[in-house]
Amino acid sequence: MTTFLALVLVAIVGGVAVVLQAQFMGVMDQQIGTLESVFITYGSGGLLVGLTMLLLRGGNLAAWREVPPYVMITGILGLIIVGSIGYVTQRLGLVTAFTILITTQFVLGGVIDHFGWFGAEIRPLDPTKLLGVGVLMLGVWLIIRN
């Protein structure tokens, strides 16, 4: 059974990895280009996942036929995510870039949860959540204004 604390720690590790990846990709983007940095990022990650699956006897790839067809664009979305992070980080700075990226995720995540789109469990946007989104928007304005 996974505890809430374990989930929080995994999320923190993921958050640290995202920030470090953004900074490192930004450096690569500036020095070798956006497409090249995305290629190196996805290529090395794909190689590592492929080797891990081989070591674990192939994983469960045969089950791909059971998932909804629209979820197959995740690789394309990942390219957009990684490419946009690498591109904007060095141009806007980490704080501004992530403020915009994360706020966009909160807003769209709230809408997807509220309506239960794409198989999400319905979690209505209540007044408290809407207030939180409003505070986020105020924070975005405070951070990105020059």
N, C-alpha and C positions, 0 to 999 in steps of 0.2 A: 504494500500500500504506500502510495506516495503522499508525503506530508506536505502541508502548505509551505513550511519552511524550506523543504527541499526544492519545491517549485520556485520559490522566491530566489533561492541561490542559483538555480539553473538560469533564471531570467537575468540575474545580475551578471553572471558569466557571459551570457549572450550579449547583454548590453555593452560590456567591456569589449568583447570581440568586435561588435559592430563599430564602435568608436575607433578602435585601433585599425580595423580594416579600412575604414573611411580615410583615416589619415595616411595610411600606407598607400592606398590606391590613389589618393590625391597627389602624392609625391610621384608615383609612377605615371599618372596621367600627365602631369606637367613635364616629365622628362622623356617619356616615350610615346604618349598619346592615349586617348580614351579607349579605342578599340584594342590596343595592345595590352593595356592594363586589365581590361575585362577578360581578354583571352587568357592571360596568365592566371588571374584569379579563378576563373571557371575551369581552366585546364588543370591546374594543380588540385583544386577541390574535387573535380570529377575523377582524376586519377586516384586520389586518396579514397574516395567513396567506392570506386570500382575495385580497388585492391581489398578493401575491407569486406565488400560483398563476396569476393572470391574466397577470402579466408573464412567467411561464415557460410560457405557452401552455396552461394548464389542468391541469398536473400529470398524475397517473395515476389519477384518481378512478374510472374505469371498472373498474379491477381490484378494487374493493371486494367484488364478488360472489364473489371467489375466497377471501376470508378466512373463517375459522370464524365462525358467527353470534355466539357468545358474546363475541367481541372487540369487538363493536359497542357494548358498554356503557362503552367507554373515556371517552366524553364525560361520562357520568353519574359515573363514578369521578373524573374530573378535577374536576367540580363539588364532589364530596364532599371531595376533597383540598384544593382551594383554599378552600372554605368553612370546613373544619375548621381549617386553618392560620390563616386570618384571624381566626377566632373565638377560638381558644385562645391565640394569641401574646400578645395584650394582657392576657389574664386570668392566664396562667401565667408569662409571660416567654419570651424566645426560647430560652434554654438548656433550661429545663424542657420546653417544648413540643417542641423538636426532639429532645431526649433520648428522649422517649416515642415520637414519630413515627418516628425513625430506628431505634430498637431494635425497634419493631414491624416495620419493613421488613426488618431483618436476620433476625429470627426467622421471619417468614412466607416471606421469600426463601429462607432455608435449607431450609425444609420443601418449598417448591415445587421447588427444585433437587434435593433428595434424592429426591423421588418422580417428578420429571419431569412434573409437572402442567401443563396448559395449553400443551403443546408445548415445554416447557423441556427442554434437554439435561440428562440425569441427571448430577448432581454430588453424590455421597454426602456426608452429614455425617460426617466422620471425627472422631476424638477431639480433634484440634487445633481444628477448627471449633467443636465443642461446648464446648470450654474457652473459646474466644473469646466465644461467646454467653453463657457463664456470667460471664465478666469484664464483658461489656456489662450484664448484669442487675445485677451488683454496682455498676457505675457508675450505672445508673439509680437504684438505691436511694440511693446517696450523693448524687446530684444532687437528687432530688425530696423527700427527707426535709427537714423544716423544723426 
